[in-house]
Every structure is written in structure tokens, then in C-alpha cells.
Amino acid sequence: MFTILIADDEERIRRLVSDFLRRDGYTVLQAADGGQAMELIDQRLSTIDLIILDVMMPVYDGWSVLRHIRSKNKEVPVMMLTARTEDTDEVFGFDLGADDYITKPFSPIVLSARVRAIEKRRHQRDEGIFQSGPLSINEVRREVCVDGKAIDLTPKEYELLIYFKNNQNIAASRENILNAVWGYDYFGDLRTVDTHVKKLRAKLGACGTMIETVRGFGYRFEGAKA
């Protein structure tokens, strides 16, 4: 059972969100302020699958609760609710470890859809599946698909893709890639990396553009563009 904690000092919003989520089959816990949220998190964090936090709450605000959550668990998804619309708030929330952000007033239908998307990603992660746009990687099956079609990769091409996936958004030098994928005892030159990246991009088709060249340095895996 997927369990969700909703923390908001407005009873009307808590009741509305809870009703929609329960209708979709979720178990819902409620907290009326940041203090109650902290208590529930300390008591039941291991059983909570998603936390929905209002930013402006008494006792402790949403940012403080989010920091507390991330000090204990880096993985549980957190969605922030706020009446503020400044981009700096969203950036601040993401920097603290928020997974999603929704602005009040909001449609409960939209919020439910966001929750389902988070639940799907959680299940995929638990099953060893990485999804970025049309690209999916099932590490349990060692299967790579683009638009649902399996892609035939050599072992080294697969290892290279996994390296990029595990280091998403990080610029990696050719030397680091060579050492990580081929091993420190490999005596080939750096062109080996370029050759394999070229072949990997070709096999990934449109998804090949996710692997960006960092001129004079190496490569960076950016994933699907929003």
C-alpha cells in the first residue's frame, strides 16, 4: 500500500487532498503543522512513500521539515505546496532535495496525476528501471529500450551507458570514463572512449543527443529535456 503524508495548516486543503488520494487507493496521514509532521516522520518515515509539504506552516515551515527529512532519508519523494510563485523559491526547494513543486491554488486532479507519476517512478526505481524520456534501462534484465524497442548493445556499450546514467549531469573526462568502464589496467588510448560513444549514440537514435560532448574534456549525460 502506497502511504502519503500530507502536511498543511489549512484543514480544507488537507481534507480535499486526502479525499482525492484515498479515492485513488492511497493511504493518507495528515499533519496540521510542521511540528506534527516532524513527529510523524520520526515515528513512521520507513513506512511513508511520499510526503506533501506546505511551505508556510506554523511551528516549523516546510523548508525546515524538508531538511529534517533529508537528514534521515535521501530517497523518499517530497512534493512542496506553496502560495508563492517566485522562481527562486522553486530553485531553493529543489536544492534542498524536493522532487516536485505545485503552486496554490491547484487542481486536485493535477496533484493526483503528479502523485501517480511519482509512484510510477518509485516502482521503476525499486524494480531497477531508469526512465528518461523515451529511454529506459532495466538493470535487472540488462535491457535498454528506446520508445519501447529493445536496443542491442555490446557489453562495453552497456557499461558505458550505465556509467553515464549513474553520473547524470556530471561532466566526465575521457580519462575517468576509460578508468571506470575499461579499468585502470587497460592500456588503450582515449580514442577508445570516443569510438564507443559514437557507436552508442548511433544505436540510441534520437536519445543519442542525451550524451553531450564537453569540448576538450569529455562527455556529459543530460538525460531527456523537460
N, CA, C and O of each residue as an XYZ file, in Angstrom:
904
protein
N       0.844     -1.188      0.000
C       0.000      0.000      0.000
C       0.884      1.246      0.000
O       1.800      1.358      0.815
N       0.612      2.178     -0.910
C       1.391      3.404     -1.043
C       0.855      4.416     -0.028
O      -0.309      4.811     -0.093
N       1.716      4.837      0.917
C       1.302      5.716      2.009
C       1.840      7.129      1.790
O       3.018      7.316      1.485
N       0.963      8.117      1.949
C       1.307      9.516      1.700
C       1.046     10.345      2.951
O      -0.016     10.229      3.564
N       2.008     11.178      3.331
C       1.827     12.145      4.412
C       1.566     13.510      3.800
O       2.371     13.997      3.006
N       0.441     14.138      4.162
C       0.126     15.485      3.720
C       0.217     16.406      4.936
O      -0.497     16.207      5.918
N       1.088     17.409      4.876
C       1.276     18.360      5.969
C       0.909     19.761      5.479
O       1.597     20.333      4.634
N      -0.181     20.303      6.019
C      -0.662     21.629      5.630
C      -1.506     22.166      6.775
O      -2.309     21.433      7.352
N      -1.330     23.442      7.109
C      -2.086     24.005      8.228
C      -3.515     24.382      7.850
O      -4.302     24.749      8.722
N      -3.863     24.299      6.572
C      -5.240     24.577      6.153
C      -6.020     23.265      6.107
O      -5.757     22.398      5.273
N      -6.984     23.139      7.019
C      -7.754     21.902      7.104
C      -8.498     21.604      5.812
O      -8.616     20.447      5.410
N      -8.998     22.648      5.162
C      -9.748     22.454      3.914
C      -8.881     21.798      2.853
O      -9.338     20.901      2.145
N      -7.643     22.233      2.736
C      -6.738     21.663      1.744
C      -6.377     20.226      2.116
O      -6.358     19.345      1.256
N      -6.091     19.992      3.397
C      -5.761     18.620      3.824
C      -6.912     17.678      3.512
O      -6.699     16.580      2.997
N      -8.142     18.107      3.825
C      -9.305     17.245      3.600
C      -9.529     17.003      2.119
O      -9.823     15.881      1.707
N      -9.389     18.061      1.309
C      -9.598     17.930     -0.132
C      -8.574     16.979     -0.750
O      -8.930     16.065     -1.493
N      -7.312     17.204     -0.435
C      -6.255     16.362     -0.992
C      -6.403     14.925     -0.503
O      -6.268     13.983     -1.284
N      -6.676     14.758      0.777
C      -6.826     13.414      1.337
C      -7.962     12.657      0.680
O      -7.827     11.471      0.380
N      -9.092     13.336      0.450
C     -10.240     12.680     -0.179
C      -9.891     12.186     -1.577
O     -10.237     11.064     -1.948
N      -9.202     13.026     -2.353
C      -8.825     12.626     -3.712
C      -7.841     11.463     -3.695
O      -7.968     10.523     -4.480
N      -6.858     11.530     -2.796
C      -5.838     10.482     -2.758
C      -6.420      9.161     -2.257
O      -6.083      8.097     -2.776
N      -7.278      9.227     -1.265
C      -7.920      7.987     -0.777
C      -8.797      7.378     -1.853
O      -8.868      6.157     -1.988
N      -9.464      8.225     -2.616
C     -10.297      7.723     -3.713
C      -9.459      6.954     -4.719
O      -9.941      6.009     -5.345
N      -8.187      7.363     -4.877
C      -7.285      6.675     -5.800
C      -6.616      5.461     -5.172
O      -5.784      4.810     -5.804
N      -6.976      5.157     -3.930
C      -6.470      3.949     -3.299
C      -5.263      4.121     -2.406
O      -4.679      3.132     -1.965
N      -4.868      5.370     -2.124
C      -3.704      5.611     -1.286
C      -4.083      5.678      0.192
O      -5.197      6.069      0.540
N      -3.151      5.296      1.048
C      -3.295      5.521      2.485
C      -2.741      6.898      2.807
O      -1.635      7.233      2.381
N      -3.499      7.709      3.561
C      -3.114      9.098      3.794
C      -2.966      9.379      5.290
O      -3.848      9.051      6.084
N      -1.846      9.985      5.660
C      -1.615     10.509      7.001
C      -1.668     12.018      6.920
O      -1.303     12.595      5.896
N      -2.122     12.679      7.999
C      -2.255     14.130      7.979
C      -1.507     14.766      9.145
O      -1.459     14.225     10.249
N      -0.919     15.943      8.862
C      -0.285     16.759      9.897
C      -0.745     18.197      9.708
O      -0.752     18.707      8.588
N      -1.136     18.863     10.820
C      -1.693     20.210     10.745
C      -0.631     21.299     10.846
O      -0.932     22.476     10.643
N       0.609     20.920     11.159
C       1.692     21.903     11.225
C       3.023     21.178     11.107
O       3.082     19.949     11.047
N       4.092     21.969     11.077
C       5.406     21.362     10.918
C       5.821     20.487     12.081
O       6.564     19.521     11.902
N       5.345     20.819     13.281
C       5.671     20.004     14.445
C       5.070     18.616     14.356
O       5.753     17.623     14.607
N       3.773     18.540     13.993
C       3.133     17.239     13.821
C       3.793     16.445     12.697
O       3.951     15.228     12.789
N       4.180     17.161     11.628
C       4.851     16.486     10.517
C       6.163     15.855     10.982
O       6.466     14.714     10.634
N       6.943     16.607     11.774
C       8.210     16.078     12.296
C       7.970     14.821     13.121
O       8.703     13.841     12.991
N       6.939     14.848     13.974
C       6.653     13.702     14.835
C       6.320     12.466     13.998
O       6.836     11.378     14.253
N       5.451     12.646     12.995
C       5.074     11.508     12.146
C       6.268     10.985     11.368
O       6.427      9.777     11.195
N       7.101     11.895     10.904
C       8.291     11.496     10.150
C       9.236     10.695     11.045
O       9.772      9.670     10.625
N       9.439     11.160     12.274
C      10.319     10.441     13.202
C       9.768      9.062     13.534
O      10.528      8.110     13.705
N       8.438      8.956     13.624
C       7.809      7.703     14.026
C       7.623      6.722     12.868
O       7.729      5.510     13.051
N       7.339      7.266     11.650
C       6.855      6.372     10.597
C       7.539      6.566      9.245
O       7.022      6.105      8.227
N       8.671      7.228      9.216
C       9.292      7.533      7.927
C       9.524      6.288      7.079
O       9.368      6.336      5.859
N       9.890      5.191      7.700
C      10.188      3.974      6.940
C       8.959      3.410      6.233
O       9.091      2.608      5.308
N       7.761      3.823      6.662
C       6.523      3.308      6.054
C       5.855      4.330      5.137
O       4.800      4.054      4.567
N       6.464      5.508      4.993
C       5.881      6.577      4.171
C       6.535      6.560      2.796
O       7.760      6.510      2.690
N       5.715      6.601      1.735
C       6.218      6.528      0.362
C       6.298      7.888     -0.330
O       7.020      8.037     -1.315
N       5.568      8.872      0.174
C       5.566     10.213     -0.419
C       5.145     11.205      0.659
O       4.255     10.924      1.461
N       5.796     12.374      0.671
C       5.451     13.431      1.623
C       5.089     14.692      0.842
O       5.848     15.143     -0.016
N       3.912     15.257      1.153
C       3.451     16.504      0.534
C       3.500     17.575      1.607
O       2.791     17.481      2.609
N       4.334     18.599      1.410
C       4.586     19.610      2.433
C       4.154     20.990      1.976
O       4.523     21.438      0.891
N       3.361     21.671      2.819
C       3.108     23.091      2.611
C       4.354     23.852      3.048
O       4.978     23.494      4.047
N       4.722     24.894      2.314
C       5.909     25.659      2.680
C       5.665     26.490      3.934
O       6.482     26.478      4.855
N       4.535     27.217      3.976
C       4.248     28.120      5.085
C       3.359     27.417      6.112
O       2.139     27.364      5.959
N       3.994     26.873      7.169
C       3.267     26.196      8.248
C       3.757     26.715      9.589
O       4.910     27.131      9.699
N       2.903     26.702     10.616
C       3.361     27.071     11.960
C       4.264     26.003     12.564
O       4.355     24.882     12.062
N       4.924     26.377     13.646
C       5.875     25.545     14.400
C       7.167     25.365     13.603
O       8.204     25.915     13.976
N       7.115     24.605     12.517
C       8.242     24.502     11.588
C       7.713     24.694     10.178
O       6.683     24.125      9.818
N       8.420     25.505      9.366
C       7.960     25.670      7.985
C       8.380     24.454      7.152
O       9.114     23.578      7.610
N       7.883     24.437      5.907
C       8.154     23.296      5.040
C       9.620     23.082      4.760
O      10.069     21.942      4.638
N      10.393     24.183      4.655
C      11.824     24.045      4.384
C      12.506     23.315      5.539
O      13.350     22.447      5.318
N      12.135     23.672      6.780
C      12.743     23.017      7.942
C      12.392     21.533      7.977
O      13.240     20.692      8.275
N      11.135     21.221      7.670
C      10.714     19.820      7.650
C      11.459     19.064      6.551
O      11.877     17.923      6.749
N      11.624     19.705      5.390
C      12.339     19.067      4.280
C      13.785     18.779      4.669
O      14.301     17.699      4.381
N      14.440     19.736      5.321
C      15.809     19.493      5.781
C      15.851     18.300      6.744
O      16.753     17.465      6.677
N      14.869     18.237      7.628
C      14.806     17.140      8.593
C      14.638     15.799      7.880
O      15.276     14.809      8.237
N      13.777     15.785      6.875
C      13.561     14.552      6.106
C      14.858     14.111      5.444
O      15.251     12.948      5.541
N      15.522     15.050      4.771
C      16.730     14.689      4.022
C      17.896     14.310      4.938
O      18.818     13.615      4.512
N      17.858     14.760      6.182
C      18.898     14.334      7.128
C      18.724     12.873      7.501
O      19.670     12.222      7.946
N      17.507     12.355      7.317
C      17.198     10.983      7.678
C      17.086     10.060      6.470
O      17.428      8.881      6.554
N      16.610     10.590      5.354
C      16.326      9.755      4.185
C      16.494     10.597      2.925
O      15.858     11.641      2.782
N      17.341     10.149      2.022
C      17.596     10.889      0.782
C      16.667     10.470     -0.349
O      16.623     11.125     -1.391
N      15.925      9.386     -0.154
C      15.200      8.779     -1.261
C      13.704      9.063     -1.283
O      13.120      9.159     -2.363
N      13.057      9.203     -0.108
C      11.599      9.348     -0.105
C      11.202     10.614     -0.880
O      11.737     11.686     -0.600
N      10.284     10.516     -1.840
C       9.896     11.685     -2.634
C       9.172     12.737     -1.775
O       8.382     12.397     -0.894
N       9.454     14.005     -2.047
C       8.815     15.113     -1.337
C       8.272     16.110     -2.352
O       8.999     16.585     -3.225
N       6.985     16.421     -2.225
C       6.340     17.428     -3.067
C       6.023     18.655     -2.207
O       5.428     18.528     -1.136
N       6.415     19.827     -2.670
C       6.179     21.060     -1.927
C       4.929     21.780     -2.454
O       4.706     21.860     -3.662
N       4.125     22.299     -1.524
C       2.968     23.127     -1.864
C       3.247     24.551     -1.399
O       3.747     24.750     -0.292
N       2.932     25.543     -2.229
C       3.166     26.920     -1.816
C       2.223     27.867     -2.532
O       1.783     27.607     -3.652
N       1.919     28.976     -1.862
C       1.122     30.035     -2.479
C       2.011     31.054     -3.168
O       1.524     31.942     -3.868
N       3.318     30.924     -2.969
C       4.272     31.854     -3.587
C       4.634     31.352     -4.974
O       4.613     30.150     -5.236
N       4.966     32.282     -5.858
C       5.219     31.907     -7.256
C       6.621     32.275     -7.736
O       6.922     32.117     -8.919
N       7.492     32.768     -6.834
C       8.827     33.171     -7.273
C       9.654     31.956     -7.697
O       9.638     30.916     -7.039
N      10.375     32.110     -8.808
C      11.238     31.027     -9.278
C      12.311     30.689     -8.254
O      12.727     29.536     -8.142
N      12.767     31.709     -7.496
C      13.826     31.461     -6.520
C      13.373     30.470     -5.457
O      14.182     29.697     -4.944
N      12.072     30.489     -5.119
C      11.556     29.533     -4.140
C      11.652     28.109     -4.678
O      12.036     27.188     -3.956
N      11.301     27.937     -5.948
C      11.368     26.602     -6.537
C      12.804     26.104     -6.570
O      13.077     24.954     -6.226
N      13.720     26.972     -6.986
C      15.133     26.588     -7.044
C      15.621     26.220     -5.649
O      16.332     25.230     -5.476
N      15.237     27.025     -4.649
C      15.637     26.755     -3.267
C      15.126     25.393     -2.818
O      15.859     24.621     -2.201
N      13.858     25.100     -3.131
C      13.269     23.819     -2.758
C      13.974     22.654     -3.408
O      14.261     21.656     -2.747
N      14.260     22.762     -4.705
C      14.955     21.680     -5.402
C      16.362     21.485     -4.842
O      16.837     20.356     -4.720
N      17.030     22.601     -4.498
C      18.371     22.498     -3.922
C      18.356     21.778     -2.577
O      19.318     21.096     -2.223
N      17.259     21.930     -1.825
C      17.145     21.255     -0.532
C      16.782     19.778     -0.674
O      16.903     19.003      0.275
N      16.331     19.399     -1.884
C      16.017     17.992     -2.098
C      14.577     17.690     -2.417
O      14.171     16.529     -2.373
N      13.767     18.728     -2.749
C      12.380     18.479     -3.154
C      12.356     17.792     -4.515
O      13.233     18.017     -5.350
N      11.350     16.955     -4.731
C      11.216     16.235     -6.000
C      10.211     16.886     -6.937
O      10.299     16.722     -8.154
N       9.259     17.622     -6.381
C       8.234     18.270     -7.198
C       7.740     19.494     -6.447
O       7.999     19.658     -5.255
N       7.019     20.355     -7.168
C       6.625     21.650     -6.645
C       5.294     22.005     -7.284
O       5.176     21.997     -8.509
N       4.290     22.317     -6.473
C       2.999     22.687     -7.029
C       2.500     23.954     -6.330
O       2.582     24.072     -5.107
N       1.983     24.902     -7.122
C       1.603     26.220     -6.620
C       0.106     26.281     -6.336
O      -0.707     25.834     -7.145
N      -0.245     26.834     -5.188
C      -1.643     27.075     -4.831
C      -2.144     28.311     -5.573
O      -1.365     29.233     -5.814
N      -3.418     28.353     -5.939
C      -4.387     27.251     -5.883
C      -4.078     26.225     -6.972
O      -3.565     26.573     -8.035
N      -4.391     24.970     -6.702
C      -4.098     23.912     -7.648
C      -5.316     23.017     -7.811
O      -6.202     22.985     -6.957
N      -5.345     22.298     -8.912
C      -6.411     21.343     -9.161
C      -6.060     20.022     -8.487
O      -4.971     19.497     -8.716
N      -6.947     19.469     -7.663
C      -6.676     18.153     -7.059
C      -6.439     17.070     -8.103
O      -5.715     16.106     -7.854
N      -7.053     17.233     -9.274
C      -6.848     16.256    -10.350
C      -5.400     16.296    -10.828
O      -4.790     15.257    -11.081
N      -4.849     17.524    -10.951
C      -3.453     17.678    -11.363
C      -2.527     17.116    -10.293
O      -1.556     16.427    -10.606
N      -2.827     17.409     -9.029
C      -1.998     16.885     -7.946
C      -2.021     15.359     -7.937
O      -0.986     14.722     -7.744
N      -3.197     14.774     -8.146
C      -3.310     13.308     -8.190
C      -2.465     12.729     -9.315
O      -1.836     11.683     -9.157
N      -2.455     13.425    -10.463
C      -1.649     12.964    -11.591
C      -0.159     13.030    -11.252
O       0.606     12.136    -11.613
N       0.248     14.097    -10.555
C       1.652     14.220    -10.152
C       2.026     13.090     -9.185
O       3.116     12.524     -9.267
N       1.110     12.775     -8.273
C       1.356     11.699     -7.313
C       1.515     10.365     -8.037
O       2.414      9.586     -7.720
N       0.645     10.106     -9.006
C       0.744      8.849     -9.758
C       2.074      8.764    -10.500
O       2.668      7.689    -10.591
N       2.545      9.901    -11.034
C       3.824      9.913    -11.737
C       4.973      9.590    -10.778
O       5.894      8.850    -11.124
N       4.907     10.155     -9.571
C       5.938      9.877     -8.571
C       5.889      8.414     -8.158
O       6.928      7.770     -8.007
N       4.674      7.887     -7.975
C       4.530      6.473     -7.611
C       5.127      5.572     -8.694
O       5.806      4.592     -8.391
N       4.867      5.915     -9.957
C       5.399      5.117    -11.063
C       6.923      5.131    -11.054
O       7.558      4.090    -11.223
N       7.516      6.321    -10.855
C       8.973      6.408    -10.814
C       9.534      5.616     -9.637
O      10.592      4.995     -9.742
N       8.817      5.645     -8.517
C       9.271      4.902     -7.331
C       9.279      3.406     -7.619
O      10.233      2.708     -7.277
N       8.222      2.918     -8.244
C       8.165      1.494     -8.577
C       9.262      1.116     -9.573
O       9.889      0.064     -9.454
N       9.482      1.990    -10.556
C      10.526      1.717    -11.539
C      11.894      1.646    -10.877
O      12.704      0.776    -11.197
N      12.146      2.568     -9.953
C      13.427      2.555     -9.251
C      13.578      1.283     -8.428
O      14.642      0.665     -8.418
N      12.491      0.889     -7.728
C      12.543     -0.323     -6.916
C      12.765     -1.564     -7.783
O      13.353     -2.546     -7.329
N      12.297     -1.518     -9.022
C      12.463     -2.645     -9.934
C      13.755     -2.556    -10.738
O      14.004     -3.389    -11.610
N      14.581     -1.548    -10.448
C      15.840     -1.398    -11.151
C      15.699     -0.781    -12.528
O      16.544     -1.003    -13.395
N      14.626      0.003    -12.745
C      14.374      0.611    -14.056
C      14.668      2.113    -13.999
O      14.159      2.823    -13.131
N      15.485      2.576    -14.924
C      15.755      4.000    -15.087
C      14.998      4.484    -16.314
O      15.065      3.866    -17.376
N      14.270      5.601    -16.167
C      13.496      6.138    -17.277
C      13.856      7.599    -17.491
O      13.825      8.394    -16.551
N      14.195      7.954    -18.715
C      14.464      9.343    -19.073
C      13.903      9.577    -20.462
O      14.515      9.200    -21.461
N      12.721     10.209    -20.523
C      12.056     10.376    -21.808
C      11.780      9.009    -22.413
O      11.294      8.119    -21.715
N      12.077      8.818    -23.696
C      11.824      7.519    -24.341
C      12.859      6.449    -24.012
O      12.703      5.296    -24.412
N      13.918      6.820    -23.285
C      14.977      5.870    -22.945
C      14.674      5.192    -21.620
O      14.414      5.864    -20.622
N      14.704      3.859    -21.603
C      14.556      3.112    -20.354
C      15.668      2.078    -20.247
O      16.070      1.459    -21.232
N      16.152      1.912    -19.011
C      17.217      0.948    -18.737
C      16.755      0.060    -17.593
O      16.498      0.543    -16.491
N      16.651     -1.233    -17.854
C      16.301     -2.207    -16.832
C      17.575     -2.950    -16.455
O      18.022     -3.839    -17.179
N      18.160     -2.577    -15.307
C      19.445     -3.152    -14.927
C      19.313     -4.595    -14.454
O      20.278     -5.357    -14.515
N      18.124     -4.976    -13.982
C      17.926     -6.365    -13.583
C      17.998     -7.272    -14.811
O      18.616     -8.336    -14.770
N      17.366     -6.844    -15.898
C      17.348     -7.624    -17.136
C      18.490     -7.260    -18.081
O      18.681     -7.907    -19.111
N      19.252     -6.215    -17.723
C      20.294     -5.672    -18.606
C      19.694     -5.354    -19.981
O      20.224     -5.740    -21.023
N      18.589     -4.648    -19.940
C      17.849     -4.342    -21.161
C      17.712     -2.834    -21.329
O      17.338     -2.120    -20.398
N      18.020     -2.367    -22.533
C      17.892     -0.948    -22.868
C      16.863     -0.808    -23.977
O      16.929     -1.505    -24.989
N      15.909      0.097    -23.781
C      14.859      0.305    -24.779
C      14.741      1.781    -25.124
O      14.960      2.643    -24.273
N      14.400      2.068    -26.361
C      14.057      3.418    -26.808
C      12.665      3.341    -27.423
O      12.433      2.598    -28.376
N      11.751      4.112    -26.869
C      10.353      4.052    -27.306
C       9.797      2.630    -27.235
O       9.007      2.217    -28.084
N      10.215      1.897    -26.222
C       9.718      0.536    -26.011
C      10.390     -0.530    -26.843
O      10.076     -1.711    -26.698
N      11.321     -0.139    -27.723
C      12.008     -1.096    -28.589
C      13.386     -1.401    -28.014
O      14.165     -0.488    -27.742
N      13.686     -2.686    -27.830
C      14.960     -3.096    -27.256
C      16.119     -2.736    -28.188
O      16.027     -2.889    -29.406
N      17.201     -2.259    -27.591
C      18.408     -1.871    -28.326
C      19.509     -2.884    -28.016
O      19.762     -3.199    -26.853
N      20.151     -3.382    -29.048
C      21.203     -4.389    -28.894
C      22.543     -3.689    -28.676
O      23.117     -3.134    -29.613
N      23.042     -3.716    -27.432
C      24.315     -3.087    -27.102
C      25.355     -4.153    -26.783
O      25.026     -5.215    -26.254
N      26.596     -3.868    -27.104
C      27.686     -4.742    -26.677
C      27.874     -4.559    -25.170
O      27.393     -3.570    -24.616
N      28.561     -5.485    -24.493
C      28.780     -5.326    -23.051
C      29.434     -3.999    -22.684
O      29.038     -3.369    -21.704
N      30.427     -3.567    -23.453
C      31.099     -2.308    -23.131
C      30.184     -1.110    -23.397
O      30.213     -0.139    -22.640
N      29.381     -1.160    -24.447
C      28.430     -0.073    -24.704
C      27.421      0.021    -23.574
O      27.052      1.119    -23.159
N      26.974     -1.120    -23.072
C      26.024     -1.124    -21.962
C      26.684     -0.548    -20.702
O      26.094      0.289    -20.019
N      27.894     -0.993    -20.399
C      28.607     -0.483    -19.223
C      28.841      1.023    -19.332
O      28.757      1.742    -18.337
N      29.134      1.493    -20.536
C      29.337      2.918    -20.758
C      28.046      3.692    -20.491
O      28.070      4.742    -19.849
N      26.924      3.174    -20.981
C      25.635      3.829    -20.754
C      25.293      3.849    -19.262
O      24.805      4.860    -18.758
N      25.542      2.753    -18.557
C      25.278      2.706    -17.119
C      26.158      3.725    -16.388
O      25.703      4.387    -15.456
N      27.406      3.845    -16.812
C      28.286      4.853    -16.208
C      27.702      6.250    -16.390
O      27.658      7.037    -15.444
N      27.254      6.554    -17.604
C      26.659      7.867    -17.857
C      25.407      8.065    -17.004
O      25.209      9.130    -16.420
N      24.566      7.035    -16.937
C      23.333      7.137    -16.147
C      23.637      7.405    -14.676
O      22.974      8.223    -14.038
N      24.635      6.720    -14.148
C      24.986      6.875    -12.734
C      25.669      8.200    -12.441
O      25.788      8.596    -11.282
N      26.115      8.885    -13.478
C      26.795     10.176    -13.304
C      26.069     11.274    -14.085
O      26.696     12.162    -14.662
N      24.747     11.195    -14.090
C      23.938     12.138    -14.866
C      24.238     13.580    -14.467
O      24.358     13.907    -13.287
N      24.355     14.437    -15.488
C      24.586     15.880    -15.337
C      25.999     16.225    -14.851
O      26.281     17.380    -14.530
N      26.872     15.236    -14.799
C      28.247     15.471    -14.366
C      29.176     15.360    -15.574
O      29.132     14.368    -16.303
N      30.012     16.369    -15.786
C      30.984     16.313    -16.869
C      32.084     15.334    -16.487
O      32.760     15.512    -15.474
N      32.261     14.299    -17.306
C      33.255     13.263    -17.024
C      34.363     13.332    -18.056
O      34.096     13.390    -19.256
N      35.599     13.326    -17.597
C      36.722     13.361    -18.527
C      36.865     12.010    -19.219
O      36.384     10.991    -18.723
N      37.530     12.014    -20.365
C      37.774     10.763    -21.076
C      38.596      9.807    -20.212
O      38.378      8.596    -20.230
N      39.555     10.374    -19.447
C      40.384      9.527    -18.582
C      39.538      8.830    -17.525
O      39.709      7.636    -17.279
N      38.615      9.578    -16.892
C      37.779      8.971    -15.856
C      36.847      7.908    -16.438
O      36.626      6.860    -15.830
N      36.306      8.192    -17.621
C      35.426      7.216    -18.270
C      36.208      5.950    -18.601
O      35.740      4.840    -18.350
N      37.393      6.121    -19.161
C      38.214      4.965    -19.534
C      38.540      4.113    -18.310
O      38.440      2.887    -18.359
N      38.933      4.766    -17.205
C      39.286      4.022    -15.997
C      38.072      3.315    -15.390
O      38.183      2.189    -14.906
N      36.901      3.990    -15.418
C      35.707      3.425    -14.790
C      35.130      2.259    -15.588
O      34.688      1.268    -15.008
N      35.133      2.372    -16.909
C      34.478      1.370    -17.753
C      35.440      0.280    -18.200
O      35.070     -0.893    -18.244
N      36.672      0.658    -18.533
C      37.634     -0.330    -19.045
C      38.602     -0.821    -17.961
O      39.208     -1.883    -18.102
N      38.745     -0.045    -16.884
C      39.622     -0.448    -15.786
C      40.967      0.248    -15.847
O      41.433      0.645    -16.914
N      41.580      0.388    -14.685
C      42.858      1.095    -14.594
C      43.997      0.343    -15.280
O      45.021      0.937    -15.618
N      43.819     -0.963    -15.485
C      44.889     -1.747    -16.106
C      44.753     -1.810    -17.625
O      45.484     -2.544    -18.290
N      43.795     -1.022    -18.181
C      43.609     -1.006    -19.635
C      44.609     -0.024    -20.237
O      44.755      1.098    -19.752
N      45.296     -0.448    -21.295
C      46.363      0.376    -21.852
C      46.003      0.983    -23.212
O      46.875      1.488    -23.918
N      44.715      0.933    -23.579
C      44.311      1.578    -24.820
C      44.319      3.096    -24.680
O      44.454      3.619    -23.573
N      44.174      3.810    -25.808
C      44.199      5.273    -25.713
C      42.784      5.826    -25.582
O      41.803      5.084    -25.636
N      42.700      7.149    -25.408
C      41.431      7.804    -25.125
C      40.462      7.755    -26.299
O      39.265      7.981    -26.122
N      40.970      7.461    -27.503
C      40.073      7.384    -28.658
C      39.098      6.221    -28.527
O      38.054      6.195    -29.179
N      39.454      5.250    -27.670
C      38.527      4.145    -27.406
C      37.197      4.677    -26.879
O      36.131      4.208    -27.279
N      37.266      5.660    -25.978
C      36.048      6.258    -25.420
C      35.245      6.927    -26.521
O      34.036      6.722    -26.625
N      35.910      7.724    -27.341
C      35.207      8.436    -28.421
C      34.527      7.468    -29.383
O      33.396      7.693    -29.814
N      35.231      6.389    -29.714
C      34.677      5.408    -30.649
C      33.416      4.763    -30.078
O      32.416      4.622    -30.781
N      33.464      4.374    -28.812
C      32.318      3.717    -28.196
C      31.151      4.686    -27.983
O      29.989      4.305    -28.124
N      31.464      5.929    -27.645
C      30.391      6.927    -27.506
C      29.694      7.137    -28.849
O      28.468      7.232    -28.910
N      30.475      7.208    -29.918
C      29.894      7.388    -31.255
C      28.958      6.228    -31.599
O      27.857      6.449    -32.104
N      29.386      5.003    -31.329
C      28.559      3.832    -31.628
C      27.314      3.798    -30.731
O      26.220      3.465    -31.186
N      27.499      4.144    -29.461
C      26.372      4.152    -28.529
C      25.326      5.184    -28.942
O      24.128      4.901    -28.928
N      25.777      6.364    -29.303
C      24.837      7.400    -29.760
C      24.045      6.914    -30.965
O      22.832      7.108    -31.046
N      24.743      6.284    -31.894
C      24.072      5.816    -33.118
C      22.987      4.799    -32.780
O      21.892      4.847    -33.341
N      23.286      3.886    -31.869
C      22.310      2.859    -31.521
C      21.124      3.439    -30.747
O      20.009      2.926    -30.847
N      21.357      4.501    -29.979
C      20.278      5.115    -29.206
C      19.388      6.011    -30.056
O      18.338      6.458    -29.594
N      19.791      6.274    -31.283
C      18.970      7.086    -32.173
C      18.779      8.492    -31.638
O      19.749      9.172    -31.300
N      17.507      8.936    -31.559
C      17.211     10.295    -31.093
C      17.697     10.508    -29.660
O      18.013     11.635    -29.276
N      17.760      9.433    -28.864
C      18.219      9.549    -27.482
C      19.734      9.724    -27.386
O      20.259     10.017    -26.312
N      20.436      9.545    -28.505
C      21.882      9.723    -28.505
C      22.303     11.134    -28.141
O      23.412     11.346    -27.652
N      21.416     12.111    -28.377
C      21.739     13.502    -28.045
C      21.787     13.747    -26.544
O      22.251     14.796    -26.098
N      21.299     12.763    -25.748
C      21.396     12.901    -24.290
C      22.855     12.877    -23.834
O      23.183     13.403    -22.770
N      23.728     12.269    -24.637
C      25.153     12.237    -24.319
C      25.803     13.424    -25.017
O      26.004     13.406    -26.231
N      26.126     14.443    -24.253
C      26.676     15.677    -24.819
C      28.199     15.688    -24.732
O      28.786     15.192    -23.770
N      28.817     16.258    -25.746
C      30.269     16.407    -25.759
C      30.670     17.653    -24.977
O      30.120     18.733    -25.193
N      31.620     17.499    -24.076
C      32.202     18.650    -23.377
C      33.543     18.910    -24.051
O      34.518     18.192    -23.830
N      33.569     19.944    -24.872
C      34.717     20.188    -25.753
C      36.043     20.234    -24.984
O      36.178     20.935    -23.981
N      37.009     19.470    -25.485
C      38.338     19.456    -24.900
C      38.432     18.732    -23.567
O      39.466     18.795    -22.902
N      37.356     18.036    -23.162
C      37.358     17.406    -21.842
C      36.811     15.983    -21.880
O      37.528     15.027    -21.586
N      35.527     15.848    -22.244
C      34.920     14.518    -22.243
C      33.451     14.575    -22.601
O      33.074     15.136    -23.630
N      32.616     13.988    -21.745
C      31.189     13.879    -22.065
C      30.338     14.109    -20.815
O      30.798     13.986    -19.680
N      29.068     14.451    -21.082
C      28.108     14.647    -20.001
C      26.762     14.075    -20.430
O      26.275     14.378    -21.519
N      26.163     13.250    -19.577
C      24.840     12.675    -19.867
C      23.787     13.580    -19.232
O      23.709     13.690    -18.009
N      22.984     14.223    -20.068
C      21.994     15.186    -19.586
C      20.613     14.571    -19.416
O      19.777     15.138    -18.713
N      20.350     13.427    -20.039
C      19.013     12.861    -19.970
C      18.036     13.620    -20.846
O      18.421     14.502    -21.614
N      16.755     13.262    -20.719
C      15.724     13.888    -21.548
C      15.509     15.323    -21.110
O      15.554     15.627    -19.918
N      15.276     16.202    -22.066
C      14.972     17.596    -21.783
C      13.503     17.712    -21.386
O      12.629     17.072    -21.971
N      13.253     18.561    -20.360
C      11.858     18.737    -19.886
C      11.020     19.409    -20.954
O       9.829     19.642    -20.748
